[in-house]
Amino acid sequence: MLKKILLFLVLSLNVFALENIERTYYIASREITSNLFFKDQKNIKLYEIPSHKHSLRIRREQLDSLLKENGFNDFEILSRYVYFELNSPIDTSKIETFLTKHYKSKYEKIKINKVFVKPRSFMDSLPSKFTLDIRTRNHLSNEGILSIEDNLNKKYFFNYKIDANVEVLTSTKKILRGEEITQRNSELKSIKLQKFRSIPLQNLYTSEFQAKYHIDKGEFISRRDVKKLDLVREDTQVTVLLNNAGIVISFVATALQSGKLNDIITIQKRDGRKLKARVVAKQRVEIK
């Protein structure tokens, strides 16, 4: 257990370090001015991206020192480097449309407010024809990487971020393992799309799911947290419907197995005889 905790801490620190190595600013011209950081103060030229390059990387300490020399004392960036990238003059609307459709196909209830797409390196133009590719689990996060491939099999990579709201099912109390998910222990909430470990439930499905394991109060309920509800539990009484030549007969029996909708289970009549029956509703089975 201690090894797992230490490994988690090491991985977390590595991720934190990677995230704080560099801060990127996308700019419209080669001239980098103080207005990029301080909107309502005097504007001075700080750097210029050389004509043969499309980006410039500066150490944070160097930039901080230059700003202080010119009277700017409130510069706060935690990254080790500051990276300036020229905006690519390309139309990303096709990529934005693709992302919008992709996310809408993955979520039942999602409202996409804005899609941001940036090439990972400067591009003068997009290929006239290209195919899009996105990683299998990208839809579980509001940001990620996708690629396009031209007819010469050359790939171009893009960063993207999606501003969207999704409805998620949230536990209103602690839900025990095997407990049915109902209005008594959950509710729908609208939240900003963030990083999920699995697609969240976005509807309250009546008599359909039960918890795979304990779910604490206030947690988002995802598909990995639930399984199909057992409509019939082992060793409980069930109502048996027997359809014989159009005449329906009902009687009570004991379920010898748990079962979900349409499962075939074994039941036992009061005289000890065992029969096979199909689960049709909560505590109801049918024999044809």
MIZALO-171539 format. One line per 5 residues: number of its first residue (from 1); their letters; for each residue z, x, y of N, C-alpha, C. Coordinates in steps of 0.02 Angstrom, whole numbers. Each point is the difference from the previous one (the first is absolute). Example, Ala and Ser with C-alpha at 12.3 -4.5 7.8 and 13.67 -1.06 7.14 Angstrom:
<nodes>
1 = as = 390 660 -284 0 -45 59 0 45 60 | -36 -18 53 3 42 59 37 -39 55 .
</nodes>
This chain:
<nodes>
1 = mlkki = 0 42 -60 0 -42 60 0 44 63 | 42 53 -1 5 45 58 -66 35 12 | -34 19 -56 -65 33 7 -51 -45 33 | 2 -65 -19 -47 -49 29 12 -7 75 | 65 -3 20 17 -7 71 -24 61 39 .
6 = llflv = 12 60 -29 -20 62 34 -76 3 7 | -36 -21 -54 -73 0 3 -25 -47 53 | 31 -60 5 -18 -49 51 10 28 70 | 56 35 11 14 29 66 -51 54 18 | -17 42 -49 -49 53 12 -68 -29 18 .
11 = lslnv = -22 -51 -40 -64 -32 14 1 -33 68 | 55 -34 17 5 -34 65 -4 50 57 | 34 57 -7 -2 51 52 -69 29 8 | -35 10 -57 -68 26 2 -47 -48 37 | 6 -65 -16 -41 -51 33 15 0 75 .
16 = falen = 65 3 18 20 0 70 -30 60 36 | 3 59 -33 -27 60 30 -75 -5 11 | -36 -27 -51 -72 -7 7 -19 -47 56 | 38 -55 6 -14 -50 52 12 27 70 | 42 52 5 18 25 66 -32 67 17 .
21 = ierty = -50 21 -40 -35 62 15 -45 -10 60 | -33 -58 4 -53 -9 50 -1 -70 29 | -13 -5 65 -8 -64 34 -70 -1 30 | -39 -51 -15 -70 -2 21 -10 -48 59 | -39 23 49 -21 -41 56 -76 -3 1 .
26 = yiasr = -28 -61 2 -73 -7 5 -18 -10 74 | -46 41 24 -15 0 72 -75 -12 11 | -16 -25 60 -69 -20 15 -42 58 27 | 33 50 30 -38 56 28 33 66 -21 | -35 55 13 25 65 -21 60 23 42 .
31 = eitsn = 7 -29 58 55 20 45 65 -36 -20 | 52 39 -12 65 -27 -19 46 4 61 | 23 -57 24 41 -2 61 69 -28 -14 | 44 8 49 70 -22 -8 6 -76 -4 | -51 -36 25 3 -73 -3 0 -26 -72 .
36 = lffkd = -19 42 -47 2 -19 -70 72 -13 -22 | 47 35 32 71 -6 -19 41 -36 54 | -20 8 63 38 -28 56 -48 -41 43 | 1 -66 -11 -50 -44 31 7 -6 76 | 61 -5 24 12 -19 70 20 59 44 .
41 = qknik = -17 61 -21 17 58 40 -64 37 19 | 9 56 36 -59 39 20 -39 21 -61 | -66 8 9 -43 17 -56 -27 70 8 | 15 44 -48 -26 69 2 -35 16 -65 | -46 47 4 -36 22 -59 43 48 -40 .
46 = lyeip = 5 -11 -64 40 43 -43 -43 46 -43 | -48 -28 -35 -44 39 -44 -70 -31 2 | -47 35 -31 -67 -27 -9 -25 19 -70 | -27 -48 -35 -28 14 -66 -65 38 9 | -8 58 -32 -61 40 9 -62 -39 -20 .
51 = shkhs = -57 17 29 -62 -37 -10 -24 4 -73 | 18 51 -36 -23 8 -69 49 -31 -50 | 53 -33 25 50 -31 -44 10 -74 18 | 31 -36 -44 14 -71 13 75 -14 -1 | 40 53 -8 72 -10 -3 36 63 24 .
56 = lrirr = 63 -9 15 42 55 22 71 -11 -25 | 30 53 -28 68 -5 -24 44 47 40 | 56 -27 26 45 39 42 71 -5 -29 | 36 56 2 70 -2 -21 40 -42 49 | 46 -39 -26 40 -44 44 37 40 53 .
61 = eqlds = 28 59 -19 38 40 48 -44 23 58 | -63 17 -16 -46 22 52 -16 -56 49 | -13 -60 -28 -15 -58 42 61 -19 41 | 58 0 -31 62 -18 35 13 47 58 | -11 65 -11 10 50 53 -47 -11 59 .
66 = llken = -65 -14 -16 -49 -13 53 18 -61 41 | 22 -53 -34 19 -61 35 60 12 46 | 49 37 -25 60 14 41 -17 42 61 | -47 46 -8 -21 41 57 -29 -43 56 | -27 -57 -19 -31 -45 49 43 -61 17 .
71 = gfndf = 64 4 -18 47 -52 21 8 -59 -47 | -27 5 -60 7 -54 -49 54 20 -51 | 58 -33 5 58 23 -39 20 -47 -57 | -34 -55 -8 22 -50 -50 -49 -6 -58 | -33 55 -18 -47 -1 -56 38 2 -66 .
76 = eilsr = -10 -51 -41 37 -5 -64 -48 -13 -58 | -15 52 -36 -39 -5 -62 34 44 -52 | 13 -27 -59 36 37 -51 -45 44 -42 | -65 -11 1 -46 38 -43 -5 72 22 | -19 42 -48 -6 72 14 -62 15 42 .
81 = yvyfe = -53 -38 -13 -63 10 36 -22 -66 32 | -39 6 54 -32 -58 30 -76 10 -6 | -33 -50 -29 -70 6 -16 -40 -49 43 | -51 26 34 -43 -42 42 -69 -5 -32 | -22 -62 -11 -64 -12 -34 -44 -43 44 .
86 = lnspi = -63 23 11 -47 -41 39 -16 -64 -38 | 1 -55 36 -20 -64 -30 -73 4 -23 | -13 -21 -62 -69 -1 -24 -37 -61 28 | -60 9 27 -37 -56 30 -37 -41 -54 | 38 -29 -45 -30 -37 -56 25 -72 0 .
91 = dtski = -40 -43 -29 18 -71 -6 32 -10 -69 | 65 -14 -1 36 -8 -63 9 -73 -21 | -38 -45 32 10 -72 -13 -13 -19 -73 | -49 32 -32 -14 -15 -71 59 18 -44 | 31 56 16 58 23 -38 59 -47 13 .
96 = etflt = 9 -21 62 54 -46 17 -9 -67 -36 | -62 -24 -3 -14 -63 -35 15 7 -74 | -19 57 -29 14 12 -71 75 -1 -13 | 39 33 43 73 2 -9 31 -70 7 | -25 -37 49 25 -68 10 -11 -43 -62 .
101 = khyks = -60 2 -28 -15 -38 -60 41 24 -60 | 8 66 -5 37 29 -56 72 -23 0 | 33 4 58 71 -20 4 8 -75 -9 | -47 -39 26 5 -72 -9 -9 -20 -73 | -38 40 -38 -9 -15 -71 63 16 -41 .
106 = kyeki = 44 42 28 60 22 -36 62 -42 16 | 0 -31 60 59 -39 22 -20 -73 10 | 41 -44 -27 -13 -72 9 10 -21 72 | 52 29 32 17 -20 69 6 62 43 | -53 16 36 -1 58 44 -38 -17 64 .
111 = kinkv = 27 21 56 -33 -8 65 -12 70 28 | -63 20 2 -17 67 24 -13 -3 75 | 40 38 37 -5 0 73 -50 53 25 | 2 59 -31 -43 54 23 -8 52 -56 | -59 29 -4 -13 53 -48 -22 63 39 .
116 = fvkpr = 33 55 -12 -15 64 33 -31 48 -51 | -57 29 16 -34 47 -45 -19 62 38 | 17 59 -28 -18 64 31 -26 48 -54 | -57 33 12 -23 51 -48 50 58 -1 | 7 32 -57 47 56 -6 -26 63 32 .
121 = sfmds = -64 2 16 -29 54 38 -54 -30 45 | -19 37 52 -46 -27 50 -67 -18 -32 | -27 -58 20 -66 -22 -23 -41 -24 60 | -61 27 5 -46 -23 53 -27 -69 -14 | -9 -14 -65 -29 -65 -20 18 -14 -72 .
126 = lpskf = -8 -64 -19 9 -19 -69 -66 3 -37 | 1 12 -65 -62 -4 -39 -30 -70 7 | -67 -5 -2 -33 -65 7 18 -46 -58 | 8 29 -60 21 -39 -59 57 37 -34 | 49 -38 -21 57 31 -34 37 -52 -41 .
131 = tldir = 38 25 -49 43 -43 -40 73 17 15 | 43 -50 -5 70 9 17 42 4 -62 | 53 41 2 45 7 -56 71 3 26 | 45 -38 -32 70 0 20 43 7 -62 | 56 34 7 43 13 -58 31 -65 -25 .
136 = trnhl = 14 0 -66 22 -60 -34 61 -33 31 | 49 39 20 64 -27 24 6 1 76 | -55 14 36 5 5 73 25 -64 33 | -16 -58 -31 19 -63 31 76 -10 2 | 38 42 -35 72 -6 1 32 30 62 .
141 = snegi = -41 29 43 24 30 62 -43 -22 59 | 28 4 60 -38 -19 60 -44 57 26 | 3 58 -33 -42 56 20 -22 40 -61 | -54 37 8 -24 38 -57 -64 38 17 | -34 21 -53 -62 39 6 -54 -35 -41 .
146 = lsied = -59 -5 28 -58 -23 -39 -58 48 13 | -53 -9 -40 -57 45 8 -65 -40 -2 | -52 29 30 -67 -27 -7 -44 54 -31 | -51 -21 -35 -46 48 -33 -71 -18 18 | -38 50 25 -69 -13 19 -47 7 -60 .
151 = nlnkk = -64 -9 11 -48 2 -56 -11 70 -27 | 29 51 32 -3 69 -26 66 19 -35 | 41 -51 -11 65 9 -34 50 41 40 | -10 3 66 48 34 42 54 -51 22 | 63 21 -4 55 -44 17 30 16 68 .
156 = yffny = 20 -53 34 34 6 65 65 -40 -6 | 55 29 24 65 -32 -8 26 -26 67 | 36 -57 -4 27 -33 59 73 -18 -11 | 39 7 53 67 -28 2 -5 -70 28 | 42 -45 -25 0 -67 29 72 -26 3 .
161 = kidan = 9 -48 45 65 -34 7 -14 -73 15 | 39 -44 -31 -10 -72 9 63 -32 31 | -10 -34 55 54 -39 30 -7 -72 -26 | 46 -21 -42 -6 -66 -32 69 -28 -15 | 2 -66 -7 60 -35 -22 -13 -32 -68 .
166 = vevlt = 50 5 -44 -6 -31 -66 63 -42 -13 | -9 -52 -40 57 -40 -21 24 26 -68 | 66 12 -4 28 26 -62 59 -42 -22 | 10 -6 -64 57 -36 -27 60 47 -1 | 55 -23 31 60 42 7 60 -35 -31 .
171 = stkki = 41 39 -34 59 -29 -32 53 -17 53 | 29 -60 -4 52 -21 47 70 11 -29 | 3 19 -63 63 16 -33 -16 46 -58 | 51 27 -32 -13 43 -58 -27 -43 -57 | -55 22 -28 -33 -35 -56 13 39 -64 .
176 = lrgee = 27 -33 -49 17 34 -63 -61 5 -45 | 2 48 -44 -55 9 -49 -8 -63 -42 | -62 -23 -4 -14 -61 -39 5 -64 41 | 26 6 62 8 -60 41 -67 -23 29 | -10 -65 2 -62 -27 28 -4 11 75 .
181 = itqrn = -60 17 25 -11 7 72 -13 -69 29 | 44 -23 44 -5 -68 28 16 1 75 | -3 -59 30 19 -7 71 75 13 10 | 38 -4 -52 72 11 6 18 74 8 | -46 45 -20 17 71 4 -53 42 36 .
186 = selks = -51 -32 29 -52 38 35 -32 -41 55 | -34 35 46 -36 -33 54 -58 44 22 | -50 -31 32 -57 37 26 14 25 70 | -19 63 14 9 29 66 -65 35 20 | -15 -3 65 -58 36 26 23 67 27 .
191 = iklqk = -31 54 -25 19 67 23 -63 41 14 | 9 57 33 -55 46 11 -19 32 -67 | -64 6 -12 -23 35 -60 28 71 2 | 30 21 -55 29 66 -4 -18 30 -67 | 42 45 -25 -14 31 -65 39 -37 -54 .
196 = frsip = -36 -29 -48 31 -35 -56 -9 40 -64 | 47 -7 -46 -9 33 -66 -43 -42 -46 | -4 -65 14 -42 -46 -38 -15 -60 44 | -53 -36 -16 -19 -59 40 59 -49 2 | 22 -20 60 55 -48 5 -23 -70 -19 .
201 = lqnly = 47 -39 -26 -15 -71 -11 -7 -32 69 | -51 -42 8 -14 -30 66 2 -76 -2 | 22 -27 -55 10 -72 -7 61 -12 -43 | 31 -57 8 56 -19 -43 -29 -43 -56 | -14 32 -55 -32 -34 -56 53 -38 -41 .
206 = tsefq = -4 -65 -2 50 -41 -35 -3 11 -75 | 58 14 -28 8 7 -73 -51 49 -29 | -9 58 33 -50 47 -26 29 70 -14 | 49 23 41 23 68 -9 76 3 -9 | 22 54 -34 71 16 -5 7 75 13 .
211 = akyhi = 60 21 20 11 70 18 1 44 -63 | -34 57 4 1 48 -56 67 35 -4 | 31 10 59 64 33 5 34 -23 64 | 60 23 14 37 -23 59 -39 16 64 | -2 -47 46 -32 9 65 53 -11 53 .
216 = dkgef = 14 50 42 51 -7 51 -22 -47 56 | 48 -26 36 -14 -45 56 -40 37 53 | -51 -34 28 -39 28 55 -58 44 -22 | -13 4 -65 -56 41 -24 -65 -40 -3 | -56 36 12 -65 -31 -11 -10 -5 -75 .
221 = isrrd = -26 -57 -23 -11 -10 -71 -73 13 -15 | -13 50 -41 -69 17 -17 -16 -21 -72 | -62 6 -18 -21 -20 -68 31 45 -54 | 19 60 18 32 43 -50 73 -19 -11 | 28 -42 45 70 -22 -6 8 -62 -43 .
226 = vkkld = -56 -32 -17 5 -65 -34 -44 -1 -63 | 12 -51 -41 -43 -13 -58 -5 -76 -7 | -47 -21 -40 -9 -72 -10 65 -32 -24 | 13 -59 27 62 -35 -16 -1 -28 -71 | 55 11 -36 9 -33 -65 16 -73 12 .
231 = lvred = -48 -45 -13 13 -71 9 45 -27 -54 | 1 35 -57 45 -18 -55 41 61 -18 | 64 -8 -7 44 55 -20 21 -8 -73 | 7 56 -33 21 1 -71 68 -35 -8 | 6 -38 -55 63 -35 -18 18 -56 49 .
236 = tqvtv = -50 -27 35 13 -58 44 -37 -61 -28 | 22 -59 22 -31 -62 -22 -64 -13 39 | -52 -20 -35 -64 -16 33 -22 -70 -21 | -37 -31 45 -32 -64 -16 -68 15 -31 | -11 -28 -59 -63 12 -36 -44 -62 6 .
241 = llnna = -61 9 21 -49 -54 4 -50 9 -58 | -6 -51 -41 -45 1 -57 -55 -52 11 | -61 23 6 -57 -44 13 -35 -13 -67 | 7 -60 -24 -28 -17 -66 -45 -61 7 | -67 13 -2 -50 -53 4 10 -44 62 .
246 = givis = 15 33 56 7 -36 63 69 -28 11 | 43 5 -49 69 -24 8 45 60 12 | 37 -2 55 43 56 19 72 -15 -23 | 27 45 -40 69 -6 -24 39 58 28 | 61 -12 22 41 55 26 66 3 -39 .
251 = fvata = 23 62 -7 66 10 -32 28 66 25 | 62 13 -16 35 60 23 4 51 -57 | -12 65 17 5 53 -49 31 62 34 | 12 52 -38 27 62 26 -54 53 2 | -6 34 56 -49 54 7 28 63 -33 .
256 = lqsgk = -37 28 -46 22 62 -33 -27 62 35 | -42 -11 51 -28 54 40 -4 -22 74 | 2 50 44 -15 -14 70 -75 -3 8 | -24 -36 51 -72 -5 9 -20 -17 71 | -58 27 20 -29 -15 65 -53 -54 -8 .
261 = lndii = -29 -21 55 -49 -53 -1 -57 17 -49 | -15 -47 -45 -53 6 -50 16 47 -58 | 60 30 -1 19 40 -58 11 -46 -61 | -15 26 -59 14 -35 -62 66 27 -27 | 50 -43 -8 66 21 -23 21 -40 -62 .
266 = tiqkr = 52 25 -32 27 -35 -59 59 -44 22 | 0 -62 -23 56 -45 14 28 -24 -67 | 61 -26 3 32 -24 -61 27 -71 11 | -22 -45 -44 23 -70 4 72 -4 -26 | 31 -59 12 69 -9 -21 8 2 -76 .
271 = dgrkl = -55 -15 -36 4 2 -73 -12 71 -27 | -7 49 45 -9 69 -20 -72 22 -6 | -48 -46 3 -70 17 -6 -25 37 63 | -39 53 -12 -26 41 56 -73 -17 13 | -18 -3 64 -68 -18 21 -23 48 56 .
276 = karvv = -65 4 8 -28 37 56 -18 -49 56 | 16 19 62 -14 -45 57 -21 41 61 | -37 -32 44 -24 34 61 42 -21 60 | 21 50 40 40 -13 60 -44 -32 53 | 20 -59 25 -41 -35 50 37 -9 67 .
281 = akqrv = 66 5 0 39 -8 61 70 25 -14 | 43 -6 51 69 25 -9 36 -42 -53 | 22 34 -53 35 -29 -56 -40 -56 -35 | -67 7 4 -44 -49 -33 -54 37 -39 | -11 -23 -62 -52 30 -42 -43 -56 -29 .
286 = eik = -57 20 -27 -47 -51 -26 -27 22 -68 | -5 -49 -44 -31 11 -65 -60 -46 -5 | -57 29 -19 -61 -41 -6 -18 -8 -74 .
</nodes>
